[in-house]
Amino acid sequence: MARLAAFRSAAHSPFRAAGMPHERPLKLFGAGALTCLLNPKLAVLHITLLPQFVQPEKGRVALQSAVLGLTQTTVGTLGNAAFVLTAGALAGFRARRPLPQRLHDWATGTLLAGFALRIATERSRAAVAWPRPAAGPGDPDPAAHRPVGVPHSQERQSGRDRARRPTVAHHGRADGMVFDGSIPGTYQQYMVPIFFRPYARDLAARLSARRPARVLETAAGTGAVTRELAAVLPGSTEIVATDLSAPMIEFAAAVPFSRTGRPVDFRPADALDLPFPDGSFDAVVCQFGAMFFPDRPRAFAEARRVLRPGGVLLFNVWDHIAANEFAATAASAVAALRPEDPPDFLSRVPYGYHDHVTISRDVAAGGFEAPRIETVDARSRAGAASDVAMAFCHGTPMRDEIESRPDLSLAEATDVVTNAVEERFGGPVEGAMRAHVVTAVR
């Protein structure tokens, strides 16, 4: 009884101070509970979160949803009731004993003031002590800003500085290859229209025929396939685009959609360790990314895990470099500059995963049945030979290989590739491309 009286006194005290009419505690509690239950945020929570825990294969979806909703509502109601009763008891205690309240106020104020002082001093120290990279002879100011998409030949950064930079595996690429600096901008400007767009449209058309409700894209790069998917899939289809390289996915999210304003969920994620629940997608699509996975069976197993039964894994890879004329010409031209230690990124990585038996074995090791592999020919077109040279020498990690070779400059390699492509194809240039499209159903 004493606690109930204290609760009533605490509940009424604010109204007395404000000159407002008294209300019964139960009426106040009921009004608060009703407000919580009718809160639109709770409806949004039910719509977005609870379906992830519904398993259609285990029974009626409506019944499962109702049970989950009632469970959440019951837990929330009990939690709010406990909070209200506890708050009422504490308010009554503080009203009867002013000294603890004053001590509490002083302690809280002192603590908050200490936090504010600490934040202010830490920011000051960070501003003074932020480390700046040491500049070697001929190196520019490390703080100089370079706009996205400016060619590396115009970038104010030395090859020696790039050679010093560690290329670590957590960028998600085989052999430590990284896609950062100006590579995302150059990649989008040259690689996408010259090489990737025809195959991106092919993948999008194949997926559109299946009418998936939720699609996951891995190794999305700058979003070549993402934009094609957004253009052809129904507006109700949810698209999540991921890439382990933060610079690439950030660039993809920043490039506006020219043909559609639909939202796409861009986020960094490792294809070998996807941060999504089991069976949460109808399709997983990947364009020219499987070649870079350091553990392909594991990546395929992760794709299978997040697929619903009947879901599809759809990806493509380049055929042998000899079947891709621009790439073969560029690789040969650069290799001739240093035959004793040729930059071999193109033949080794992007054009190095083409054997049907190997691909089928890796997909099967990921838990799928034997996949269907189709070979698709296309034409690669560029306005000038220099565009092809910019694509390969500036828009791929071959740049790192070139600049790590002593006495081999990026400008020299770019000029050599330009001349080789122009001599073979003229200008505007056009060459053959060939890729394999792999389809595996869960």
N, C-alpha and C positions, 0 to 999 in steps of 0.2 A: 504493500500500500504506500509506503514511503517513496518508493521509486516511481510509482504511478503519479503520485502528487508532484514529485520533482519534475517528471516529464511534462505534466500539464502546465506547471508554472513556467517551465522553459518554453513551451510552445506558445503560451499566451504572452510572455514578456515582450517580444518584439511588437506585438499588436498594441499592448498597453502603451509602450513608448511612442508609437506612431499615432495614438488616438484612434485606432481602428477597432471595430467590433470584435468581440471574442468569438473564436471558432472552436468547436470540439476537436480534440486531438485525432480521433478516428476519422472525422471528416477531412481534416488536413491530410492525414495519411492516405485516405482513399483518393483524394484529388491528385496527390503526387503520384500514386500508383497508376491511376488512369492516364495521367500525362505521359508517363514512361511507356505504357503499353501502346499508346496511340502515336508515339514518336515516329516520324517517317524514317529516321535513321535506323530504327529497329527493322523496319520493312526492308530497307536497302541491305541491311546485314543478312536478313533471311534470304533475299533474292541472290546475293552475290557469294555468300560464304557457304550456306548450308548445302546447296546442290553438289558441292565438291565431295560431300560425305554420303551422298545417295548412291546406292549400287543397284541399278535396274535389274541385274541378274538375280538379286536376292528377294525380290517381291515387288509389291505395288509401290510405285514411286510416290503417289500422293500420301499413302500411309506413312512411309518413311519420312517424308517431309513434315507431316503433321507431328510425328513423334519428336523429331529433332527440334521443331519450332516450340512445342510445348515444353520440352526439356530446357531449352534456353530461356524461355519465359519464366518457368518455375525457379530456375537457379537465379535469374536476375531479380525476381520478386523477393525471394528469401534474402538475397544479398542486400537489396535496398532496405528491407525491413530491419535487418540486423544493423545496418548503417544508421538508420533513423533512430532506432531505440538507443543505440550507443551514443549518438550525438546528443539525444535528449538527456540521457543520464549525465554526460559530461557537462552539458550546459547547466543543469541543475546544481551539480557539484560546484561549478565555477561561480554561480550566483550566490551560493551560501558561503563561499570562502574566497574573498577577494584577493588575499595574498598570493595564493598559487597562480591566479590569473595574471597578476602583475609580474610575477617571476617568469611566467610563460611568455608574456609579451616582450619583456626585456631580453630573454634568451633568444627568441625568434628574431627580434630586430638585430641583435648582435651577430647572429649566424648569417643573416642575409647581407648585412654590411660587410662581413668578412668575405663572403662569396663575391660580392661586387668588387671589393678591393683586389682579390686574387685575380679575377678575370681581367681587370684593368691592367694590373702589373704584368700578367702573362702576355697580353697583346702587345704591350710596350716592348717587352723583351724579344718577342717574335719579330717585331718590325725592325729591331736593331740587329738581331743576330741571325736573320734568315740567310742561310748559306748561298753563295753565288758560285757557279762553276768557275774554276780558274781558267783564264784565257791564255792560250799559248801564243807563240809568235805568229802574227798574221791572223789570229782568230778575232772575230768581231765581238762586240758587246753582247754577252749572253742574254741580256734583257731585250734585245732588239726584236720588234714584232714583225712577223711575216704573215701576210694574209693567206688564208686557206686557198690551196690550188695553185700557188705560185710555183713554177718549176724549180727543181732542186738546183739547177744551174744558176738560178737567180737567188737562191736562199743564202742568207748570210750565216753559213755554218760550214766548217771545214770538214773534209773527208776524214782527217785524223781524229777530229772530235767524235765523229760518228763511229769510227773504228774503236774508240775507247769505250763507247757506250755499251753496257752489257746487253746481250740479246738473250732473254731468259724465257724458259718454256712456259711460264704462266701466261704469256700472251696467247697461248692456245694454238700455236703453229708448230709444225714439225721442225725439228732441228733448231729450235730457238728463233725461227723467222718471226720478224715483227712487222706490223703494219701501223706505223705511227708517223710523226712529223708531218710532212706534206704528202705522204703516200695516199691517205684517204681522199684528199682533194683531187690529186692527179688521177687516181684510180677511177673516181667518179667521172671525171672529165674525158678520159681517153679509153680506159679499159671497158667501161660499161657500154658505151654506144658501139665500139668497134667489135668487141668480142662477146659480151655477156647478154645483150638485149635480145638477140634472136632466140637463145636458149631459155632465157627467162620467160619469154612469151610462150614457149613450148611447154615448160613446166606448169605455168599458170593455166593454160588451156587444158592440160591433162587433169589437173586438180579440180578445175571448175566443173568438169563432167561428173565428178563424184559428189558435188554439193556438200562439202563438209561444214559442220557447225562451228568447229573450233580448230584452228590451224596453228602449228608451231613451226617457225623457220629457224634453223640453226645455221651458224656461220653466215649470217645475213649480209656481212660486209657493209657496203654503203646503201643497201636496200634495193638493188636492181630487181630481184624477184618480188620483194615486198610490194613495190609499186604496181607491178603487173597483177599480183594477187588482189590488191585493193581495187583494181580497175575491173576485174572480171567476176570476182566472187560476190554473192549476195550481200546486201548491207547488213544482214543479221549475222553473218559469219564473223567470229572474233579472230583477229590475227595477232599473234605474238611473235615478234621478230627478235632474235637474240644473236649475239656474237661475243666471244670471249675477249676480243680486242675492244677495249673501251673507246679508243679514238675512232674506230670504224663505226661502232653502233651509235656513238654520239653524233658523228657526221650524218649518218642515215636519218636520225631523228630530226636533225636540223634542216635537211633538204626538204622543201615543201612539196606536197603532192600536187602535180600539175593537173591530173585528170579527176581527182576525187578528194573530197575533204574528210573522208571517213577517218576515224581514229584508229591508230595502230599502237599496240603496246610494245615499245622498244625497251629492251633491257639487256645489260651484259649478263651472259650466262655461259657456263662451260658445257659443251655438248657431251662431255664425258661424265658430267655430274649435274644433271638438269635439276633445277629447283622447283619441280612441279610434281603433284601427286600422281600416283599410278592411274592409268586409264583416264587421263584428263583431256586428251586431244583425239580428233578424228583423223588427223593427218600430220605427219612431220615431213617437211620439205627442206632440201638443202641443195643449193647450186654451187658446184665447183668448190666445195668445202671439205669433202671426205678425204681428199688427197693430203690435207694438212693435219688431219687428226693423228696424234701420236699413237693412239690405241684404237684402231678402227672397230674391231669387234666390240669393245666396250662402248664406243659411241653408238653403234647399232643396237646394242642391248639396252642402252638408256632410251633410245628412240622407241624401242618396242615396249619398254616399261610404261612410258607415258601415253602410249596409244591405247585406245579402247579396242575391244574385240572387233575385228573387221576393219580396223583402221589401217592406213597405208603409209609406208615410208617411201618417199619419192625423192630421188637425188640423181644428179648427173656428174660425170667426170670426163675429163678430156681423153681422147684417144692418144695414141703414140704421137710424139712431137712431129714425126715425119708426115703425119696426115694433116697437120695444121701449118699451113705454109708460112704465115707471118712469123709464128713462133720459131719454126725451124730456121728461117732466114736470120732472125735476130740472134738466136743462140749461136749459130755458126759464126756470125760476124764478130760477136764479142769474144767467143772462144779463140778465134784466130789472133786476137790481140795478145793473149797470154797462153799459148799452147802448152806451156809447161805447167800451168796452174789455171785452167780455164774456169771462169764462173759458170757453174752448171746448174743454177737454181731452177731454170725452166724445165730442163729435161729430167731433173732429179725429183722435183716436188710436184708442180701443177700438172706436168705432162708425164708423170712417172707412175700413175696408178690407173692402168688401163686394161690389164689382163683380166679376161672374163672369169677364168677359173679362180684367180685370187680374190676377185670381188665377190663371187658367189660363196667362196669359202668363208670370207670375213662376215658376210651377211648371215650365213647359216650359224656361224659361231656366236652371233648376236641373238640367236633364238628364233629367227625367221625360217620359213620354208624356202625352198629354192626360188630365188628372185627371177623376174623377167628382165632381161637386158636387151635394149634396142639401140642400134647405132643410128645416129641422126647427123646427116650432113647439112651444112649451112655455108653461107658466104659471108666473109668478113670484109667490110668496106671502110675506107678512111679517105678523108679529103686530100691528104698528102702523106708522103712517106715519113715525114717528121712526126706525124701524129702516132704512127706505129712505134717509132723509136721512143717517143715520150711515154707511151703506154708501158712498154717493157722496162726501159731503163730508169724511169722516174716513178712509175706507179706500182711497182712490185718490189719485194725484198731483193731482187737482183741488184738493185742499187747498192745495198750494203755489201754484196759480194764484189762489185766493181770498185767501190771506194776503199775496200779493205786491201786491195792489191797495190803494192808499192808502184809508184810511177804510172798508175793507170787512173786517168781522170774520168769523171762522169761525162764531161763535155766531149771528150775524145770518143768514148763508147757510143754516145748518142749520135755523133756525126757518122761514125762507121756504120751503125745500124740504119741510119737514114739513107746513106748512099747505097747500101746493099739492097734495101727494100725498093728504092727508086730504080736501081739498075735492073732488078728482076721484074717488077710489076708496073713501073711507070708512075703516073699520077694523074687524076685520083687513082688510088690503088684498090685492088680487090683480090682476095685470096680464099682458098678453100679452108674450111674448118670441119672438124669431126669430133663428136662427143658420144658418150654412151649414157643412156637414160635407164636407171635401175628402179624397178618397182617391186616392193616386197609388202605382202599383206600379213597383218598379225592374225 
